[in-house]
Amino acid sequence: MGSLIQNSLDLGRVVRETRKRLRLTQPQLALAANVGVRFIVELEAGKPTLRFENIMRVLHVLGGVLSVDGMTPLISNELEGDQ
């Protein structure tokens, strides 16, 4: 079961808890995700303006995936038609 993420603080909390559960230090996670330690610190603190690509790298290293619920299939169909 996933975690409901409603804001950057929620995401930071989940990243921090997962990192600690995996017994990784912030520098270890930063190295594995190819980001700086400062990025990990800011992500865990809930900074809302971080680079999405780097967030995805960290989630991948932690074994997480990003999922969006609640959007109707019409949205994806309309987007496919725009291509």
N, C-alpha and C positions, 0 to 999 in steps of 0.2 A: 504494500500500500504506500502511496506517495504522501508527500507533505503539501498542504495547501500553502502556497506562497502568494501573499497579497501585496507585498512591498519589498523593498530592498533590505529592510531589517529582518524580515522573515527569511529571506534567502541567506543572508549572512549568518543567521542563527543556525540554519540547517547545515551550511557548509562547515561552520566551526564544530558543531556537534559530530558531524560525520568524520571530520579530520581527526578529532580527539578519539572517537570510537575506533578508528583505524590506527591509532597510536602514531600519527604523523605529526611532526613539528611543522610550523609555518614555513621554515626554510626548505624542508623536505618536500612539502606540497608544491611550493613555488618552483623548485627545481624540476619536479616531475611534470608540471604543467607548462614549463618554459615561460614563466612569468616572474616578476620580481616579488620579493618578500613584501614590499610595500603594497603591492596589488592585493596580496592575500589579506594583509592587515585591513586594508580599506574595504575589501569585499566582506570580511567577517564583521566589520563595524557597520555595514549596511549603507555604504556610500552609493548614492543612486545614479551616479554618472560614469560608471565604469564601462570599459569597452566590452561589448557583447561577445566578441570572438574570444577574448580571454576568459570571460565567465564560462563559456562553453568548454574551453580547455580544462578548467578546474573541475567542472562537473563531470567531464569524461574521466579524468584521473580518479575521481572519487567514486566512480561507478554509477553516476546519475545520468539521467536523460531529461530533456525538457519536453513537456507535454502540455498542450493547450486543450482545455475542455470547454464546452458550452457554446461553441461556434457551430452554426448550422452548416450542413453540407452544401447549401447554396453558395456560400462564400467561396469554398474551394472550386466549385464548378464555374463560378464567374471568373475566378482568377485563371483557370485553365483556358477559358475562352479568350482571354486577353492575350495569350501568348502567340 
